[in-house]
Amino acid sequence: MYLARIYPLFSGSSGNAEFIGTPAGGILIDCGVSARRITLALERCGIPAAAVQGIFVTHDHVDHVAGLRVFAKKYQIPVYAQPVTRQCLYDAKYLEPEQISYALESTVECGGIRVTPFATSHDTAQSCGYRMELPDGRSCAVCTDLGYVSDTVAAALEGCDLVLLEANYDREMLRTGPYPYYLKKRIASEVGHLSNDDCAAAAQMLLCTGTTRLILGHLSQHNNLPELAVSTVAQALADFRRGSDYLMETAPPETDGRMIGF
């Protein structure tokens, strides 16, 4: 029997990758650390690299594609990306001309999973999140690197059983932190990242539309703390009972081998 599982392999400012599926097969969302580290992280989770049947790229920033060219080439894995992002990957040498890739504009099936991209607001040529419909009838989404939750994003996330949602920064930590002003302004902009408060507001909407599992992801190692992110979101969800109405945790910067079922 197919069991829906997500493995947050890497999450944060220094690299991002998630595997959705089972050890028998599935897909990778982003490939933001070296191919060697991706392979070792998969092995730590009991997943052979050969189980990855497709890599879906959210956008072309280095913390999402650093290991893409080598990992995809080594295991002959097709790469899927929005048309503009796909071209950027070739232009920046994150893919070689002979590597298999597809311009993704609508739903595609890969590894038995129906994958649908949705547009996000981020300071790159064409960024997106992904919603996945799994063979057991459940659905999940990976939604990080966005400055705000648009109507398009809200519609794409509606009804998902599990959502990995960005909680990148705490507003006060960002304000008083070491980053230069221009970078603080970029992070807090509508083409930057979601704050804990933004994430909390989105989480309220998600629980009202059927989500029962939240993973807070892409936490900044400089401008956030896992306990602060969880506390902020939990306070906004005070009308719901954590542990019965919903489950919530943070994606680790690097996997300890744990999967999250839903």
C-alpha positions as CSV (number, residue, x, y, z in Angstrom):
1,M,0.0,0.0,0.0
2,Y,1.3,3.5,-0.9
3,L,1.9,5.7,2.2
4,A,2.3,9.4,1.7
5,R,5.6,10.6,3.0
6,I,7.7,13.7,2.8
7,Y,11.4,13.8,3.7
8,P,12.7,17.4,4.3
9,L,16.3,16.8,3.4
10,F,17.6,20.4,3.7
11,S,15.8,23.5,4.6
12,G,17.1,27.1,5.2
13,S,19.2,29.8,3.7
14,S,22.1,27.5,2.9
15,G,20.3,24.9,0.9
16,N,16.9,23.3,0.2
17,A,15.6,19.9,-1.0
18,E,12.6,17.8,-0.2
19,F,11.8,14.2,-1.3
20,I,8.2,13.2,-1.6
21,G,7.4,9.5,-2.1
22,T,8.6,6.2,-0.7
23,P,12.0,4.4,-0.9
24,A,10.5,2.7,-4.0
25,G,10.2,5.9,-5.9
26,G,9.3,9.6,-5.7
27,I,10.3,13.1,-6.7
28,L,12.8,15.7,-5.4
29,I,11.8,19.4,-5.0
30,D,14.9,21.4,-5.5
31,C,18.5,20.3,-5.2
32,G,20.2,23.1,-3.3
33,V,23.3,21.4,-1.9
34,S,26.0,19.3,-3.5
35,A,25.1,16.1,-5.2
36,R,27.2,14.2,-2.6
37,R,25.2,15.7,0.3
38,I,21.9,15.0,-1.4
39,T,22.9,11.4,-2.0
40,L,24.0,11.0,1.7
41,A,20.9,12.6,3.0
42,L,18.7,10.3,0.9
43,E,20.7,7.3,2.2
44,R,20.2,8.5,5.7
45,C,16.5,8.3,5.1
46,G,16.8,4.8,3.6
47,I,16.1,6.1,0.0
48,P,18.4,5.1,-2.8
49,A,19.3,7.9,-5.2
50,A,17.8,5.8,-8.0
51,A,14.4,6.3,-6.4
52,V,14.3,9.9,-7.5
53,Q,12.3,9.9,-10.8
54,G,12.2,13.6,-11.3
55,I,13.6,16.9,-9.9
56,F,11.2,19.8,-9.7
57,V,12.9,23.2,-9.4
58,T,11.1,26.1,-7.7
59,H,13.5,28.8,-9.0
60,D,17.1,29.4,-10.0
61,H,18.6,30.8,-6.8
62,V,21.7,28.9,-5.7
63,D,20.3,27.5,-2.5
64,H,17.8,25.6,-4.5
65,V,19.9,24.4,-7.4
66,A,23.6,24.1,-6.3
67,G,23.8,20.4,-6.8
68,L,21.3,20.1,-9.7
69,R,23.6,19.6,-12.6
70,V,25.8,16.9,-11.1
71,F,23.1,15.0,-9.3
72,A,20.7,14.9,-12.3
73,K,23.5,14.0,-14.7
74,K,24.9,11.2,-12.5
75,Y,21.6,9.5,-12.1
76,Q,20.0,10.5,-15.4
77,I,17.1,12.2,-13.7
78,P,14.8,14.5,-15.8
79,V,14.5,18.0,-14.5
80,Y,11.2,20.0,-14.5
81,A,11.0,23.8,-14.2
82,Q,8.9,26.7,-15.3
83,P,9.9,27.8,-18.9
84,V,11.9,30.9,-17.9
85,T,13.5,29.2,-15.0
86,R,14.5,26.3,-17.2
87,Q,16.3,28.6,-19.6
88,C,18.0,30.4,-16.7
89,L,19.3,27.0,-15.5
90,Y,20.9,26.4,-18.9
91,D,22.3,29.9,-19.1
92,A,23.9,29.7,-15.7
93,K,25.3,26.2,-16.3
94,Y,23.1,24.5,-13.7
95,L,22.1,22.2,-16.5
96,E,24.1,21.0,-19.5
97,P,22.6,21.1,-23.0
98,E,22.4,17.3,-23.2
99,Q,20.6,16.9,-19.9
100,I,16.9,15.9,-20.0
101,S,14.6,18.7,-18.9
102,Y,11.0,19.8,-19.4
103,A,9.4,23.2,-19.4
104,L,6.6,22.8,-16.9
105,E,3.5,24.9,-17.3
106,S,0.7,22.6,-16.1
107,T,0.2,19.4,-14.2
108,V,2.5,16.5,-15.0
109,E,2.7,13.0,-13.6
110,C,6.0,11.7,-12.3
111,G,6.7,8.7,-10.2
112,G,3.0,8.2,-9.7
113,I,2.6,11.7,-8.3
114,R,0.6,14.4,-10.0
115,V,2.6,17.6,-9.7
116,T,1.1,21.1,-10.4
117,P,3.2,24.3,-10.3
118,F,1.8,27.6,-9.0
119,A,3.3,31.0,-9.2
120,T,4.9,32.7,-6.2
121,S,6.2,36.2,-5.7
122,H,10.0,36.2,-5.4
123,D,12.9,38.2,-6.8
124,T,13.8,35.8,-9.5
125,A,12.8,35.4,-13.1
126,Q,9.9,32.9,-12.5
127,S,9.4,31.2,-9.2
128,C,6.8,28.7,-8.2
129,G,5.7,26.3,-5.5
130,Y,4.4,22.8,-6.1
131,R,1.2,20.9,-5.1
132,M,1.4,17.1,-5.2
133,E,-1.5,14.7,-5.5
134,L,-0.3,11.3,-4.3
135,P,-1.5,7.8,-5.3
136,D,-3.3,7.3,-1.9
137,G,-5.5,10.3,-2.5
138,R,-3.7,12.7,-0.1
139,S,-2.2,15.9,-1.2
140,C,0.7,18.1,-0.1
141,A,2.5,21.3,-1.1
142,V,5.9,22.9,-0.9
143,C,5.6,26.7,-0.7
144,T,8.6,28.7,0.2
145,D,10.5,31.7,-1.1
146,L,7.6,34.1,-1.5
147,G,7.0,37.7,-0.3
148,Y,3.3,37.2,0.3
149,V,0.5,34.7,0.0
150,S,-1.4,35.7,-3.2
151,D,-4.8,34.6,-4.2
152,T,-3.1,32.2,-6.6
153,V,-1.0,30.7,-3.8
154,A,-4.0,30.4,-1.5
155,A,-6.1,28.6,-4.1
156,A,-3.2,26.2,-4.8
157,L,-2.8,25.3,-1.2
158,E,-6.5,24.9,-0.4
159,G,-7.4,21.5,0.8
160,C,-3.9,20.1,1.1
161,D,-3.5,17.5,3.8
162,L,0.1,18.7,4.5
163,V,1.8,22.0,3.6
164,L,5.5,22.8,4.0
165,L,5.2,26.6,4.4
166,E,7.9,29.2,4.7
167,A,8.5,30.9,8.1
168,N,11.7,32.6,7.1
169,Y,12.2,35.3,9.7
170,D,11.1,37.0,12.9
171,R,10.4,40.6,12.2
172,E,12.2,41.9,15.3
173,M,15.2,39.6,14.8
174,L,15.5,40.8,11.2
175,R,15.2,44.4,12.2
176,T,17.9,44.2,14.9
177,G,20.1,41.6,13.2
178,P,23.4,41.9,11.4
179,Y,22.2,42.1,7.8
180,P,22.8,45.3,5.9
181,Y,19.7,47.5,5.3
182,Y,19.3,46.7,1.6
183,L,19.2,43.0,2.4
184,K,16.7,43.5,5.3
185,K,14.5,45.5,2.9
186,R,14.7,42.8,0.2
187,I,13.8,40.0,2.7
188,A,10.8,41.9,4.0
189,S,9.5,43.0,0.6
190,E,6.7,41.4,-1.5
191,V,9.3,39.6,-3.5
192,G,11.3,38.4,-0.5
193,H,10.3,35.9,2.2
194,L,7.4,35.1,4.6
195,S,7.8,36.2,8.2
196,N,6.6,34.1,11.1
197,D,3.5,36.4,11.3
198,D,2.8,36.0,7.6
199,C,3.1,32.3,8.0
200,A,0.8,32.3,11.0
201,A,-1.9,34.1,9.0
202,A,-1.6,31.7,6.1
203,A,-1.7,28.7,8.6
204,Q,-5.1,30.0,9.9
205,M,-6.5,29.9,6.3
206,L,-5.0,26.4,5.7
207,L,-6.5,24.8,8.8
208,C,-9.9,26.2,7.8
209,T,-9.7,24.5,4.4
210,G,-8.7,21.1,5.7
211,T,-4.9,21.1,6.3
212,T,-4.0,19.0,9.3
213,R,-0.2,18.9,9.1
214,L,2.1,21.9,8.9
215,I,5.9,21.9,8.4
216,L,7.5,25.3,8.9
217,G,10.4,25.6,6.4
218,H,13.2,27.8,5.0
219,L,13.9,29.2,8.5
220,S,16.7,31.7,8.4
221,Q,19.6,30.7,10.6
222,H,20.3,34.4,11.3
223,N,16.8,35.9,11.6
224,N,14.7,33.2,13.2
225,L,14.6,30.4,15.8
226,P,12.5,27.2,15.4
227,E,10.8,27.7,18.8
228,L,10.0,31.3,17.9
229,A,8.4,30.3,14.6
230,V,6.4,27.5,16.2
231,S,5.2,29.8,19.0
232,T,4.1,32.5,16.7
233,V,2.1,30.2,14.5
234,A,0.6,28.3,17.5
235,Q,-0.6,31.5,19.0
236,A,-2.4,32.4,15.8
237,L,-4.0,28.9,15.9
238,A,-5.3,29.2,19.4
239,D,-8.8,28.2,18.3
240,F,-7.4,24.9,17.1
241,R,-6.0,22.1,19.3
242,R,-2.4,21.3,18.5
243,G,-1.9,17.5,18.5
244,S,-5.5,16.7,17.6
245,D,-6.8,19.3,15.1
246,Y,-3.3,19.7,13.6
247,L,0.3,18.7,13.9
248,M,3.2,21.1,13.4
249,E,6.9,20.9,13.3
250,T,9.9,22.7,11.7
251,A,12.0,21.3,8.8
252,P,15.6,20.8,10.0
253,P,18.5,22.5,8.3
254,E,19.7,19.0,7.4
255,T,17.8,15.8,7.8
256,D,18.4,13.4,10.7
257,G,16.9,10.6,8.6
258,R,13.3,11.2,9.7
259,M,10.3,11.1,7.4
260,I,6.9,12.8,8.0
261,G,3.9,10.8,7.2
262,F,0.4,12.2,6.6
